[in-house]
Amino acid sequence: MTEHIANQFYADSSITMVLYDELENSKEIRKCVMDGSVEASLLKPILILDKFQVIVAATRAIHNQRHKRMTTKTIHSEILFCLSPSKNISDSYRKFGLGDEDKCMLVVIVDDQDNSKLNAIQALIKGRQLPLSDLQAKADPSAIKTIYKIHDEELEVCPLLDAVVTRISSKETVTL
C-alpha cells in the first residue's frame, strides 16, 4: 500500500506516497509537519488525479532544491507549491495542503531510504491506509478543472491529466 518510486531524473532520489482516509487527527498531523518535527507533504487527494501528477511536482521540487531555486523553505513544502498553478505560497498551501478537518490525505515523502520519515508520520496517523490505486477515486475532476483553469475545449484534444501536468511543468514559463 506504500509506494516507493525511483526518480527517473535523479537516480539517487526517491518519492514515497501513502494514501489515507477516515483520518481522526488531521490537525495534529498538520501541526507536526508545520513545526518541522515530521518531514512530509500532506496533500488533499481531491485535487490529485493520478500519482503521475505528484511525481512531476516532486521531481520539479527536487530539481529546484538541487539548483538552489526553491521558492519555499523545505522540499516538502516545495512539492505543494509546485503542484499549485498559483505563485502565491499561502494560496498553494490552502488549496493543496491538508486542512485541519480533512478526513483524507496523501502523504508524500522525498528521499526516505531508511523509512525513518515514513515511520515518524505513520506513528501519528489515526486513520485507514488505502492502496494508492484508490487515489483516482478520491479525485474531484470538476475541482481540478477549476483550480487549474482547464476548459472543456482543451479536454477535447487531451486528457485532464495531460492538461494538469502541462501546467505543473510550465508554471515558471506560463502564468495562467
C-alpha positions in Angstrom: 0.0 0.0 0.0 3.0 2.3 0.5 4.6 3.0 -2.9 8.3 3.9 -3.2 9.1 5.4 -6.6 12.6 5.7 -8.0 13.0 9.2 -9.5 13.7 8.9 -13.3 15.7 12.1 -13.5 17.7 11.9 -10.2 18.7 8.3 -9.7 19.8 8.9 -6.1 16.4 10.3 -5.2 13.1 8.6 -4.4 9.5 9.5 -3.8 7.2 7.7 -1.3 3.4 8.0 -1.4 0.8 6.7 1.0 -3.0 7.3 0.9 -5.2 7.6 4.0 -8.8 8.2 4.7 -11.0 8.1 7.9 -8.5 10.5 9.5 -9.3 11.4 13.1 -6.3 13.7 13.8 -5.6 15.9 10.7 -5.0 18.9 12.8 -2.4 17.2 14.9 -0.6 15.7 11.9 -0.6 19.0 10.1 0.8 20.8 13.2 3.7 18.3 13.4 4.6 18.9 9.7 4.3 22.7 10.1 6.6 22.7 13.2 9.2 20.5 11.4 9.0 17.5 13.8 7.8 15.4 10.9 9.0 15.7 7.3 6.4 15.1 4.6 4.0 16.8 2.2 0.3 16.3 3.2 -1.9 16.7 0.1 -5.6 16.8 -0.4 -6.4 13.8 -2.7 -9.5 15.6 -4.0 -7.1 17.7 -6.2 -4.8 14.8 -7.2 -5.9 13.0 -10.4 -3.1 10.5 -10.6 0.2 9.7 -8.8 2.0 11.0 -12.0 0.8 14.5 -11.1 2.6 14.2 -7.8 5.7 12.6 -9.4 6.0 15.6 -11.8 5.6 18.1 -8.9 8.0 16.3 -6.7 10.6 15.9 -9.4 10.3 19.7 -10.1 10.8 20.3 -6.4 13.9 18.1 -6.3 15.2 19.9 -9.3 14.6 23.3 -7.7 16.3 22.1 -4.5 19.4 20.8 -6.3 19.8 24.0 -8.3 19.2 26.2 -5.2 16.0 27.7 -6.8 13.4 26.7 -4.2 10.6 29.2 -3.5 9.8 27.7 -0.2 11.9 26.6 2.8 11.7 22.8 2.6 11.5 20.2 -0.2 8.1 19.0 1.1 6.6 22.5 1.1 8.1 23.0 -2.4 6.1 20.0 -3.6 2.9 21.7 -2.6 4.0 24.9 -4.3 4.9 23.0 -7.5 1.5 21.3 -7.6 -0.3 24.6 -7.5 -0.8 26.8 -10.5 -0.6 29.8 -8.2 2.7 31.6 -7.5 1.3 32.5 -4.0 2.8 30.2 -1.4 -0.1 30.7 1.1 -2.6 30.0 -1.6 -0.8 26.8 -2.6 -0.8 25.5 1.0 -4.5 26.4 1.4 -5.7 24.7 -1.8 -3.4 21.6 -1.9 -2.3 21.1 1.7 -4.2 19.1 4.3 -6.8 21.1 6.2 -7.5 20.7 9.9 -10.8 19.0 9.3 -9.9 16.9 6.2 -10.6 13.1 6.5 -8.4 12.0 3.6 -4.8 12.7 2.7 -1.9 11.7 0.5 1.4 11.6 2.3 4.4 12.3 0.0 8.0 12.0 1.3 11.2 12.6 -0.7 14.4 10.7 -0.1 13.5 8.4 2.8 15.8 5.4 2.1 15.6 4.1 5.7 11.9 4.8 6.1 12.5 7.0 9.2 10.4 9.8 7.9 7.5 7.5 6.9 7.7 5.7 10.3 7.6 9.0 12.1 4.4 10.2 10.4 2.8 6.8 10.5 3.2 6.7 14.3 1.0 9.8 14.4 -1.8 8.9 12.0 -5.1 7.8 13.3 -6.8 6.6 10.1 -7.1 3.9 7.5 -4.3 3.3 4.9 -5.6 2.7 1.4 -3.9 1.3 -1.7 -2.5 4.1 -3.9 -4.7 2.7 -6.7 -7.7 4.3 -4.8 -6.3 7.8 -5.4 -8.2 8.4 -8.6 -11.5 7.6 -6.9 -10.8 10.3 -4.4 -10.2 13.0 -7.0 -12.8 15.6 -8.0 -12.3 16.3 -11.7 -14.5 19.4 -11.5 -12.5 20.9 -8.7 -9.3 20.1 -10.6 -10.5 21.8 -13.7 -11.5 24.9 -11.7 -8.1 25.1 -9.8 -6.1 24.6 -13.0 -8.4 26.7 -15.2 -9.0 23.9 -17.7 -11.8 24.4 -20.1 -13.8 21.7 -21.9 -12.4 22.8 -25.3 -8.9 21.8 -24.1 -10.2 18.4 -23.0 -11.4 17.7 -26.5 -7.8 17.4 -27.6 -6.1 16.0 -24.5 -6.9 14.1 -21.2 -7.3 16.1 -18.0 -4.1 14.6 -16.5 -2.1 15.8 -19.5 -3.6 19.3 -19.1 -2.7 19.3 -15.3 0.8 18.0 -15.8 1.5 20.6 -18.6 0.5 23.4 -16.1 2.8 22.0 -13.4 5.8 21.6 -15.7 5.4 25.0 -17.3 4.5 27.0 -14.2 7.5 29.3 -14.3 7.2 29.9 -18.0 3.4 30.4 -18.3 1.3 32.3 -15.9 -2.4 31.4 -16.0 
